[in-house]
Amino acid sequence: MDVNDYLLSYGSAGDFGRFYPVKPLTCRRGDRAVVRSHRGLELATVLCAATPGHAVHLPNTTVGQLLRLASAEDEQTAARMHEHGQRIFESARELAADLTLPLEILDVEVLLDGQQAILQLLRGDECDMRQFVSGLSRKHEIQVALHDLSRQEGVEAVETHGCGRPDCGRTGDGDGCSTCGTGGGCATCGAGKAPDMTAYFAGLREQMAANRVPLL
């Protein structure tokens, strides 16, 4: 590994990886830089210089190119892409509701070159996303990629068994709640009801923050 490699954080989900400068470059912690990641051209933030020890924990798939330190023009472009992403975000939520898709749109990132929009979402059930993706792509004239966080490794499905309390009428066969007489789950523990996916995602982010290991 080149001793001039750096660890940089990129994307709204806080991903990080090892990036090597395409030409000699000195970076400091907190510097903004333009990188080419596996997603495309984007802005990233320097965490620290990489060491051989980092390579043990970071697979080769996290390696990307560090192109240059970000200029004022790069920051202005990123701000415009952020505004574009907000418009796509609003359109995506409206379209998902119109198509009655079981998903929650959490965030939209438009990369620095404006060629691709990445939608961060949670999907409550399997569904056909083709009309959703093609509709957004045509309306905003951009390639749309989906990042389904509910499919990520380590994300567990919401439990559907009862709470164990004496008044819990949730049955183990999925027939609903005998206490409240509904088929939507138990009125006592809420088992079997559709989860609030936005709140669920917030809980996942709290768990990630609690388990984060400092790099420095």
Backbone as CSV, one residue per row, in Angstrom:
resi,resn,N_x,N_y,N_z,CA_x,CA_y,CA_z,C_x,C_y,C_z
1,MET,0.841,-1.197,0.000,0.000,0.000,0.000,0.872,1.241,0.000
2,ASP,0.544,2.204,-0.826,1.267,3.463,-0.904,1.114,4.211,0.417
3,VAL,2.247,4.711,0.970,2.196,5.404,2.257,1.456,6.720,2.152
4,ASN,1.193,7.187,0.939,0.479,8.443,0.756,-1.025,8.253,0.647
5,ASP,-1.510,7.040,0.871,-2.950,6.815,0.871,-3.588,7.538,2.053
6,TYR,-4.876,7.859,1.900,-5.615,8.520,2.964,-6.943,7.810,3.182
7,LEU,-7.442,7.920,4.407,-8.807,7.489,4.701,-9.708,8.707,4.593
8,LEU,-10.791,8.563,3.818,-11.750,9.644,3.636,-13.163,9.143,3.880
9,SER,-13.994,10.029,4.403,-15.409,9.752,4.605,-16.192,10.386,3.464
10,TYR,-17.211,9.660,2.964,-17.987,10.182,1.839,-19.426,9.706,1.950
11,GLY,-20.328,10.462,1.347,-21.736,10.075,1.302,-22.487,10.393,2.576
12,SER,-23.805,10.523,2.462,-24.639,10.885,3.607,-24.731,9.774,4.642
13,ALA,-24.431,8.528,4.249,-24.483,7.409,5.187,-23.200,7.273,5.992
14,GLY,-22.198,8.135,5.720,-20.957,8.105,6.486,-20.018,6.979,6.125
15,ASP,-20.070,6.498,4.875,-19.129,5.475,4.439,-17.712,6.042,4.449
16,PHE,-16.722,5.162,4.561,-15.338,5.621,4.465,-14.511,4.565,3.763
17,GLY,-13.389,4.993,3.214,-12.535,4.071,2.491,-11.153,4.647,2.300
18,ARG,-10.302,3.848,1.692,-8.909,4.221,1.438,-8.806,4.774,0.024
19,PHE,-8.198,5.921,-0.117,-8.065,6.573,-1.419,-6.600,6.937,-1.653
20,TYR,-6.155,6.718,-2.885,-4.762,7.050,-3.206,-4.725,8.243,-4.150
21,PRO,-3.835,9.219,-3.895,-3.726,10.399,-4.754,-3.213,10.020,-6.142
22,VAL,-3.845,10.585,-7.165,-3.398,10.307,-8.535,-2.132,11.108,-8.857
23,LYS,-1.829,12.109,-8.023,-0.577,12.850,-8.118,-0.180,13.242,-6.702
24,PRO,1.103,13.577,-6.459,1.535,13.900,-5.093,0.642,14.962,-4.452
25,LEU,0.174,14.675,-3.253,-0.786,15.562,-2.609,-0.666,15.395,-1.095
26,THR,-0.628,16.520,-0.390,-0.590,16.499,1.073,-1.936,16.958,1.612
27,CYS,-2.548,16.117,2.435,-3.868,16.426,2.990,-3.800,16.467,4.504
28,ARG,-4.666,17.265,5.088,-4.799,17.333,6.537,-6.201,16.888,6.931
29,ARG,-6.330,16.463,8.177,-7.624,16.043,8.686,-8.643,17.176,8.517
30,GLY,-9.813,16.836,7.969,-10.868,17.825,7.772,-10.867,18.466,6.399
31,ASP,-9.800,18.264,5.613,-9.781,18.817,4.254,-10.893,18.181,3.418
32,ARG,-11.472,18.982,2.558,-12.455,18.466,1.600,-11.716,18.131,0.312
33,ALA,-12.089,17.024,-0.305,-11.395,16.568,-1.500,-12.389,15.974,-2.484
34,VAL,-11.979,15.975,-3.745,-12.758,15.336,-4.803,-12.181,13.944,-5.020
35,VAL,-13.031,12.934,-4.927,-12.584,11.548,-5.068,-13.431,10.842,-6.117
36,ARG,-12.892,9.740,-6.595,-13.680,8.834,-7.435,-13.834,7.540,-6.653
37,SER,-15.029,7.333,-6.117,-15.331,6.132,-5.346,-15.986,5.097,-6.257
38,HIS,-16.431,3.993,-5.667,-17.139,2.986,-6.458,-18.468,3.529,-6.956
39,ARG,-18.952,4.634,-6.375,-20.227,5.220,-6.789,-20.052,6.215,-7.921
40,GLY,-18.872,6.850,-8.001,-18.637,7.873,-9.011,-17.872,9.047,-8.431
41,LEU,-17.988,10.201,-9.084,-17.265,11.398,-8.673,-18.031,12.088,-7.548
42,GLU,-17.361,12.341,-6.416,-18.047,12.970,-5.292,-17.065,13.665,-4.363
43,LEU,-17.622,14.484,-3.464,-16.822,15.149,-2.446,-16.670,14.226,-1.242
44,ALA,-15.515,14.326,-0.583,-15.250,13.521,0.605,-14.456,14.366,1.596
45,THR,-14.358,13.877,2.818,-13.639,14.577,3.879,-12.491,13.713,4.373
46,VAL,-11.303,14.299,4.463,-10.118,13.563,4.900,-10.222,13.253,6.393
47,LEU,-10.009,11.984,6.735,-9.971,11.559,8.134,-8.544,11.520,8.655
48,CYS,-7.679,10.818,7.939,-6.279,10.710,8.356,-5.487,10.032,7.251
49,ALA,-4.152,10.067,7.402,-3.303,9.302,6.494,-3.460,7.825,6.811
50,ALA,-3.519,7.002,5.777,-3.682,5.565,5.978,-2.363,4.939,6.406
51,THR,-2.466,3.873,7.183,-1.291,3.125,7.631,-1.444,1.679,7.188
52,PRO,-0.360,0.901,7.230,-0.495,-0.523,6.876,-1.538,-1.242,7.717
53,GLY,-1.734,-0.817,8.961,-2.726,-1.451,9.812,-4.138,-1.278,9.296
54,HIS,-4.418,-0.124,8.650,-5.751,0.098,8.102,-6.054,-0.890,6.975
55,ALA,-5.033,-1.244,6.206,-5.245,-2.142,5.071,-5.708,-3.520,5.521
56,VAL,-5.359,-3.903,6.749,-5.773,-5.203,7.269,-7.287,-5.255,7.442
57,HIS,-7.869,-4.116,7.827,-9.299,-4.077,8.128,-10.145,-3.575,6.965
58,LEU,-9.525,-2.969,5.965,-10.281,-2.440,4.833,-9.958,-3.247,3.590
59,PRO,-10.949,-3.914,2.994,-10.691,-4.710,1.791,-10.336,-3.823,0.603
60,ASN,-9.791,-4.441,-0.424,-9.373,-3.687,-1.616,-10.536,-2.987,-2.299
61,THR,-11.766,-3.468,-2.076,-12.917,-2.844,-2.726,-13.158,-1.426,-2.215
62,THR,-12.548,-1.041,-1.086,-12.745,0.305,-0.562,-11.741,1.298,-1.130
63,VAL,-10.844,0.833,-1.991,-9.819,1.716,-2.548,-10.396,2.545,-3.693
64,GLY,-10.134,3.850,-3.655,-10.568,4.731,-4.739,-9.490,5.741,-5.051
65,GLN,-9.791,6.667,-5.938,-8.831,7.698,-6.355,-9.117,9.017,-5.653
66,LEU,-8.063,9.623,-5.129,-8.137,10.968,-4.567,-7.632,11.909,-5.666
67,LEU,-8.533,12.664,-6.264,-8.187,13.439,-7.452,-7.547,14.781,-7.127
68,ARG,-8.126,15.501,-6.137,-7.609,16.828,-5.801,-8.304,17.338,-4.550
69,LEU,-7.731,18.358,-3.947,-8.428,19.056,-2.877,-9.568,19.860,-3.496
70,ALA,-10.672,19.945,-2.774,-11.853,20.621,-3.316,-11.630,22.121,-3.407
71,SER,-12.072,22.709,-4.515,-11.996,24.155,-4.725,-13.336,24.785,-4.359
72,ALA,-13.376,26.100,-4.372,-14.633,26.814,-4.126,-15.668,26.446,-5.188
73,GLU,-15.208,26.250,-6.409,-16.124,25.859,-7.487,-16.707,24.473,-7.231
74,ASP,-15.870,23.539,-6.722,-16.369,22.206,-6.388,-17.449,22.285,-5.313
75,GLU,-17.224,23.132,-4.307,-18.203,23.277,-3.227,-19.505,23.873,-3.754
76,GLN,-19.412,24.825,-4.671,-20.610,25.414,-5.262,-21.380,24.379,-6.074
77,THR,-20.642,23.559,-6.819,-21.282,22.490,-7.592,-21.978,21.509,-6.662
78,ALA,-21.318,21.161,-5.550,-21.913,20.240,-4.587,-23.193,20.818,-3.992
79,ALA,-23.202,22.122,-3.750,-24.408,22.762,-3.210,-25.559,22.682,-4.208
80,ARG,-25.261,22.886,-5.499,-26.313,22.767,-6.521,-26.822,21.338,-6.617
81,MET,-25.909,20.371,-6.506,-26.326,18.967,-6.565,-27.185,18.605,-5.352
82,HIS,-26.880,19.221,-4.205,-27.697,18.986,-3.014,-29.125,19.490,-3.226
83,GLU,-29.254,20.668,-3.826,-30.589,21.214,-4.123,-31.331,20.327,-5.121
84,HIS,-30.597,19.830,-6.109,-31.193,18.916,-7.082,-31.684,17.648,-6.379
85,GLY,-30.863,17.154,-5.448,-31.245,15.974,-4.699,-32.507,16.184,-3.880
86,GLN,-32.671,17.395,-3.342,-33.871,17.688,-2.573,-35.109,17.640,-3.449
87,ARG,-35.003,18.133,-4.686,-36.148,18.079,-5.606,-36.491,16.634,-5.957
88,ILE,-35.458,15.813,-6.170,-35.699,14.399,-6.477,-36.300,13.697,-5.270
89,PHE,-35.834,14.049,-4.082,-36.374,13.471,-2.848,-37.883,13.702,-2.745
90,GLU,-38.305,14.935,-2.993,-39.727,15.253,-2.909,-40.519,14.500,-3.980
91,SER,-39.964,14.443,-5.193,-40.639,13.696,-6.261,-40.737,12.216,-5.928
92,ALA,-39.666,11.664,-5.348,-39.638,10.240,-5.030,-40.698,9.888,-3.993
93,ARG,-40.853,10.724,-2.986,-41.862,10.452,-1.963,-43.275,10.526,-2.551
94,GLU,-43.496,11.505,-3.418,-44.809,11.630,-4.048,-45.103,10.425,-4.945
95,LEU,-44.120,10.024,-5.737,-44.328,8.911,-6.661,-44.535,7.602,-5.898
96,ALA,-43.772,7.390,-4.832,-43.936,6.174,-4.033,-45.353,6.100,-3.454
97,ALA,-45.876,7.251,-3.023,-47.239,7.281,-2.487,-48.258,7.011,-3.591
98,ASP,-48.053,7.622,-4.777,-48.975,7.416,-5.891,-49.019,5.949,-6.319
99,LEU,-47.860,5.282,-6.271,-47.782,3.880,-6.691,-48.057,2.915,-5.541
100,THR,-48.362,3.471,-4.361,-48.614,2.692,-3.137,-47.528,1.649,-2.896
101,LEU,-46.273,2.092,-2.973,-45.146,1.200,-2.738,-44.829,1.151,-1.243
102,PRO,-44.512,-0.019,-0.712,-44.218,-0.162,0.716,-42.778,0.226,1.046
103,LEU,-42.475,1.500,0.903,-41.111,1.940,1.160,-41.099,3.341,1.750
104,GLU,-39.968,3.671,2.363,-39.758,4.985,2.952,-38.489,5.580,2.347
105,ILE,-38.603,6.740,1.693,-37.444,7.427,1.138,-36.789,8.220,2.255
106,LEU,-35.497,7.954,2.497,-34.800,8.595,3.607,-33.911,9.743,3.157
107,ASP,-33.286,9.596,2.010,-32.365,10.635,1.552,-32.072,10.405,0.074
108,VAL,-31.643,11.460,-0.592,-31.221,11.368,-1.989,-29.898,12.113,-2.136
109,GLU,-28.922,11.463,-2.732,-27.640,12.084,-3.026,-27.463,12.177,-4.541
110,VAL,-27.103,13.351,-5.023,-26.718,13.513,-6.418,-25.216,13.720,-6.441
111,LEU,-24.504,12.874,-7.167,-23.052,12.945,-7.183,-22.563,14.216,-7.867
112,LEU,-21.279,14.491,-7.691,-20.713,15.771,-8.085,-20.837,16.051,-9.576
113,ASP,-20.780,15.016,-10.405,-20.879,15.220,-11.855,-22.324,15.294,-12.333
114,GLY,-23.289,15.125,-11.422,-24.693,15.234,-11.784,-25.213,14.100,-12.641
115,GLN,-24.469,12.995,-12.732,-24.868,11.896,-13.601,-25.735,10.855,-12.911
116,GLN,-25.690,10.817,-11.572,-26.389,9.749,-10.869,-26.993,10.257,-9.567
117,ALA,-28.223,9.826,-9.283,-28.893,10.098,-8.012,-29.016,8.780,-7.258
118,ILE,-28.561,8.767,-6.015,-28.617,7.569,-5.184,-29.691,7.768,-4.131
119,LEU,-30.700,6.908,-4.142,-31.811,7.001,-3.202,-31.568,6.052,-2.037
120,GLN,-31.486,6.604,-0.828,-31.412,5.797,0.383,-32.851,5.509,0.824
121,LEU,-33.186,4.252,0.979,-34.573,3.913,1.312,-34.647,2.670,2.177
122,LEU,-35.802,2.497,2.786,-36.161,1.273,3.488,-37.379,0.686,2.795
123,ARG,-37.323,-0.602,2.513,-38.436,-1.259,1.844,-39.095,-2.244,2.808
124,GLY,-40.401,-2.072,3.017,-41.120,-2.917,3.957,-41.482,-4.277,3.405
125,ASP,-41.492,-4.420,2.065,-41.870,-5.692,1.459,-41.353,-5.690,0.030
126,GLU,-41.316,-6.847,-0.595,-40.889,-6.942,-1.987,-41.905,-6.234,-2.878
127,CYS,-41.427,-5.503,-3.860,-42.320,-4.812,-4.787,-41.568,-4.523,-6.076
128,ASP,-42.311,-4.281,-7.132,-41.739,-3.976,-8.442,-41.384,-2.499,-8.480
129,MET,-40.090,-2.213,-8.582,-39.604,-0.833,-8.516,-39.370,-0.221,-9.896
130,ARG,-39.631,-0.971,-10.950,-39.260,-0.495,-12.287,-39.981,0.786,-12.676
131,GLN,-41.268,0.855,-12.439,-42.019,2.059,-12.806,-41.566,3.255,-11.962
132,PHE,-41.244,2.996,-10.716,-40.763,4.042,-9.814,-39.438,4.614,-10.310
133,VAL,-38.485,3.740,-10.613,-37.153,4.186,-11.045,-37.216,4.874,-12.400
134,SER,-37.930,4.283,-13.343,-37.995,4.874,-14.689,-38.713,6.222,-14.660
135,GLY,-39.746,6.348,-13.827,-40.467,7.612,-13.733,-39.595,8.730,-13.204
136,LEU,-38.827,8.453,-12.140,-37.915,9.463,-11.594,-36.819,9.814,-12.588
137,SER,-36.276,8.794,-13.245,-35.194,9.012,-14.193,-35.635,9.904,-15.355
138,ARG,-36.836,9.661,-15.876,-37.335,10.475,-16.983,-37.620,11.908,-16.533
139,LYS,-38.248,12.046,-15.388,-38.639,13.385,-14.932,-37.433,14.275,-14.677
140,HIS,-36.377,13.701,-14.088,-35.216,14.508,-13.699,-34.010,14.309,-14.617
141,GLU,-34.172,13.483,-15.639,-33.120,13.250,-16.632,-31.803,12.878,-15.954
142,ILE,-31.858,11.832,-15.131,-30.687,11.403,-14.380,-30.783,9.907,-14.138
143,GLN,-29.651,9.255,-14.033,-29.633,7.831,-13.700,-29.955,7.682,-12.218
144,VAL,-30.847,6.765,-11.888,-31.288,6.560,-10.517,-30.795,5.197,-10.024
145,ALA,-30.125,5.211,-8.863,-29.675,3.973,-8.218,-30.320,3.897,-6.839
146,LEU,-30.713,2.685,-6.444,-31.374,2.467,-5.164,-30.408,1.845,-4.160
147,HIS,-30.365,2.412,-2.967,-29.582,1.853,-1.865,-30.564,1.462,-0.764
148,ASP,-30.947,0.187,-0.770,-31.968,-0.316,0.163,-31.290,-0.686,1.479
149,LEU,-31.426,0.160,2.487,-30.762,-0.058,3.768,-31.372,-1.211,4.549
150,SER,-32.593,-1.592,4.232,-33.208,-2.729,4.913,-32.614,-4.045,4.448
151,ARG,-31.830,-4.027,3.363,-31.203,-5.245,2.864,-29.747,-5.351,3.303
152,GLN,-29.265,-4.403,4.122,-27.871,-4.408,4.514,-27.600,-5.503,5.529
153,GLU,-26.391,-6.030,5.476,-25.991,-7.079,6.419,-26.060,-6.540,7.844
154,GLY,-26.627,-7.342,8.740,-26.707,-6.943,10.139,-28.000,-6.257,10.497
155,VAL,-28.847,-5.929,9.504,-30.138,-5.318,9.788,-31.169,-6.426,9.933
156,GLU,-31.697,-6.569,11.114,-32.633,-7.649,11.387,-34.064,-7.219,11.077
157,ALA,-34.885,-8.188,10.666,-36.307,-7.918,10.471,-36.956,-7.653,11.821
158,VAL,-38.034,-6.864,11.838,-38.742,-6.558,13.066,-39.403,-7.836,13.579
159,GLU,-39.233,-8.089,14.864,-39.818,-9.288,15.454,-41.345,-9.232,15.375
160,THR,-41.972,-10.401,15.175,-43.429,-10.445,15.072,-44.071,-11.280,16.172
161,HIS,-43.250,-11.826,17.106,-43.858,-12.600,18.178,-44.363,-11.657,19.269
162,GLY,-45.098,-12.215,20.228,-45.721,-11.401,21.264,-44.718,-10.854,22.262
163,CYS,-45.253,-10.016,23.175,-44.408,-9.354,24.158,-44.208,-10.199,25.411
164,GLY,-44.992,-11.275,25.588,-44.845,-12.137,26.739,-45.653,-11.708,27.943
165,ARG,-46.338,-10.560,27.851,-47.172,-10.115,28.953,-48.444,-10.960,29.015
166,PRO,-49.017,-11.108,30.202,-50.213,-11.967,30.336,-51.381,-11.534,29.462
167,ASP,-51.494,-10.213,29.197,-52.627,-9.734,28.410,-52.317,-9.625,26.928
168,CYS,-51.164,-10.189,26.506,-50.814,-10.165,25.082,-51.592,-11.251,24.377
169,GLY,-52.442,-10.845,23.414,-53.254,-11.831,22.704,-52.670,-12.230,21.372
170,ARG,-51.407,-11.845,21.130,-50.759,-12.193,19.860,-50.534,-13.687,19.780
171,THR,-50.948,-14.309,18.690,-50.746,-15.744,18.500,-49.528,-15.972,17.647
172,GLY,-48.979,-17.175,17.705,-47.763,-17.483,16.961,-48.009,-17.841,15.522
173,ASP,-49.278,-17.932,15.097,-49.571,-18.380,13.732,-49.925,-17.239,12.804
174,GLY,-49.747,-15.955,13.287,-49.989,-14.820,12.407,-51.442,-14.455,12.264
175,ASP,-52.345,-14.985,13.162,-53.769,-14.712,13.025,-54.198,-13.399,13.655
176,GLY,-53.268,-12.690,14.249,-53.620,-11.415,14.838,-53.746,-11.489,16.337
177,CYS,-54.486,-10.550,16.928,-54.566,-10.410,18.369,-55.953,-10.796,18.867
178,SER,-55.994,-11.755,19.802,-57.281,-12.162,20.368,-57.731,-11.196,21.457
179,THR,-56.792,-10.357,21.944,-57.145,-9.391,22.975,-57.962,-8.240,22.401
180,CYS,-57.442,-7.661,21.306,-58.141,-6.511,20.733,-59.063,-6.911,19.589
181,GLY,-58.955,-8.177,19.125,-59.874,-8.669,18.106,-59.569,-8.194,16.707
182,THR,-58.324,-7.687,16.469,-57.960,-7.227,15.138,-56.950,-8.164,14.530
183,GLY,-56.834,-8.080,13.218,-55.848,-8.904,12.532,-54.559,-8.161,12.289
184,GLY,-54.446,-6.938,12.824,-53.263,-6.125,12.561,-52.167,-6.268,13.576
185,GLY,-52.355,-7.142,14.595,-51.320,-7.303,15.596,-51.871,-7.122,16.990
186,CYS,-51.004,-7.088,17.973,-51.405,-7.015,19.362,-51.489,-5.569,19.824
187,ALA,-52.626,-5.188,20.422,-52.791,-3.826,20.904,-51.912,-3.544,22.105
188,THR,-51.447,-4.598,22.768,-50.600,-4.411,23.946,-49.157,-4.138,23.557
189,CYS,-48.599,-5.031,22.718,-47.176,-4.898,22.390,-46.944,-4.364,20.988
190,GLY,-47.964,-4.333,20.147,-47.813,-3.832,18.787,-47.242,-4.836,17.821
191,ALA,-47.012,-6.073,18.261,-46.439,-7.086,17.382,-47.349,-7.330,16.200
192,GLY,-46.720,-7.475,15.020,-47.478,-7.764,13.817,-47.916,-6.536,13.069
193,LYS,-47.757,-5.340,13.678,-48.129,-4.110,12.987,-46.981,-3.654,12.095
194,ALA,-47.311,-2.905,11.055,-46.273,-2.363,10.179,-45.426,-1.386,10.973
195,PRO,-44.069,-1.496,10.951,-43.234,-0.619,11.744,-43.178,0.784,11.155
196,ASP,-42.901,1.752,12.029,-42.601,3.100,11.580,-41.172,3.076,11.077
197,MET,-40.991,3.030,9.749,-39.666,2.794,9.201,-38.736,3.967,9.436
198,THR,-39.274,5.178,9.503,-38.416,6.327,9.766,-37.828,6.228,11.166
199,ALA,-38.670,5.881,12.148,-38.187,5.713,13.515,-37.219,4.535,13.603
200,TYR,-37.510,3.482,12.845,-36.631,2.308,12.838,-35.244,2.675,12.331
201,PHE,-35.180,3.466,11.252,-33.905,3.876,10.702,-33.141,4.745,11.695
202,ALA,-33.856,5.643,12.390,-33.210,6.490,13.386,-32.582,5.636,14.476
203,GLY,-33.269,4.562,14.858,-32.714,3.658,15.855,-31.456,2.964,15.363
204,LEU,-31.452,2.567,14.095,-30.266,1.934,13.524,-29.078,2.884,13.520
205,ARG,-29.319,4.157,13.181,-28.225,5.125,13.169,-27.659,5.317,14.572
206,GLU,-28.520,5.299,15.604,-28.042,5.421,16.978,-27.163,4.226,17.351
207,GLN,-27.562,3.027,16.912,-26.754,1.848,17.187,-25.405,1.929,16.497
208,MET,-25.387,2.413,15.247,-24.132,2.554,14.516,-23.195,3.520,15.226
209,ALA,-23.748,4.649,15.698,-22.936,5.652,16.378,-22.373,5.102,17.682
210,ALA,-23.168,4.307,18.400,-22.727,3.759,19.682,-21.605,2.740,19.509
211,ASN,-21.615,2.028,18.370,-20.624,0.978,18.136,-19.454,1.428,17.278
212,ARG,-19.396,2.710,16.940,-18.337,3.207,16.057,-16.986,3.186,16.754
213,VAL,-15.975,2.702,16.043,-14.613,2.638,16.580,-13.798,3.785,15.993
214,PRO,-13.188,4.658,16.818,-12.393,5.776,16.302,-11.252,5.294,15.428
215,LEU,-10.981,6.011,14.360,-9.897,5.657,13.457,-8.578,6.238,13.915
216,LEU,-8.640,7.286,14.704,-7.413,7.965,15.128,-7.108,7.667,16.586
